[in-house]
């Protein structure tokens, strides 16, 4: 199972590409639209999954998460908001993101 392609096409396509580079095509039988559902379905024994490292913390007591030994393409992380809107809260959030950008990048790099 893989997180649904409509919600994260880059993640889905990279997971399939990793499998193909390893010499097989995955049989994706489930495409949940919540990452937590991916972990629940794995825990229930309905399959296995490739998930982004930044999904750590979603794993459940009866699942095991191991990093891949093969490199994968980086997944971009983006902030988004409605066009033309102004929000002091949004501006404060963006200021925090800018100020902590190196730490965020290090955290994401270490989680994948």
C-alpha positions in Angstrom: 0.0 0.0 0.0 1.1 3.6 -0.6 -0.2 6.9 0.4 -2.7 7.9 -2.3 -1.2 9.4 -5.5 -3.7 12.2 -5.7 -2.5 13.5 -2.4 1.2 13.2 -2.9 2.1 12.3 -6.5 5.9 12.9 -6.0 5.9 10.5 -3.0 3.9 7.9 -4.8 6.0 8.0 -8.0 9.2 7.9 -6.0 8.1 4.9 -4.0 7.2 3.1 -7.3 10.5 4.2 -8.9 12.5 2.8 -5.9 10.8 -0.6 -6.4 11.4 -0.6 -10.1 15.1 0.3 -9.6 15.2 -2.7 -7.3 13.8 -4.9 -10.1 10.1 -5.2 -9.4 6.9 -3.3 -9.8 4.8 -3.0 -6.6 1.2 -4.3 -6.6 -0.5 -1.3 -4.9 -3.8 -2.7 -3.5 -4.6 0.2 -1.1 -4.1 3.9 -1.5 -5.2 5.5 1.8 -5.6 9.3 2.0 -4.2 9.5 5.5 -0.6 8.5 6.5 -1.9 7.2 9.8 -4.2 4.9 7.8 -1.2 3.5 5.9 0.3 2.5 9.3 -2.9 1.0 10.6 -3.4 -1.1 7.5 0.2 -2.4 7.7 -0.4 -3.1 11.4 -3.5 -5.1 10.5 -1.4 -7.3 8.2 -2.8 -6.0 4.9 0.6 -5.3 3.4 3.8 -3.3 3.6 4.6 0.2 2.5 7.3 2.7 1.7 6.7 5.9 3.7 8.7 9.1 4.0 11.1 9.3 6.9 9.4 12.4 8.1 6.4 10.2 8.9 8.2 9.0 12.0 5.9 9.2 14.9 3.0 7.8 12.9 4.3 4.2 13.3 2.2 2.1 15.6 3.2 -0.4 18.3 2.9 -3.4 16.0 4.8 -1.9 13.0 8.5 -1.6 12.4 10.1 1.2 10.4 13.5 0.8 8.8 15.4 3.3 6.6 16.2 2.1 3.1 19.8 1.5 2.2 19.2 2.8 -1.4 19.0 6.5 -1.9 15.8 8.1 -2.9 15.1 11.5 -4.4 14.5 14.3 -2.0 10.9 15.3 -1.3 10.3 19.0 -1.3 8.5 20.6 1.6 6.4 23.7 0.9 4.3 26.2 2.7 1.0 27.3 1.0 -1.7 29.8 1.6 -4.5 31.5 -0.2 -3.4 34.0 -2.9 -4.0 37.6 -2.1 -4.6 37.1 1.6 -2.8 38.9 4.3 -2.5 37.4 7.8 -0.2 38.5 10.7 -0.3 34.9 11.9 0.9 33.6 8.5 3.7 36.2 8.4 4.8 35.2 11.9 4.8 31.5 10.9 6.8 32.3 7.8 9.3 34.3 9.9 9.7 31.2 12.2 10.2 29.0 9.1 12.9 31.3 7.7 14.7 31.6 11.1 14.7 27.9 11.6 15.3 26.8 8.0 18.7 25.1 8.6 17.4 23.2 11.6 14.3 22.1 9.7 16.4 21.0 6.7 18.7 19.0 9.0 15.7 17.4 10.7 14.1 16.4 7.5 17.5 15.1 6.0 18.0 13.0 9.1 14.5 11.5 9.0 14.7 10.1 5.5 
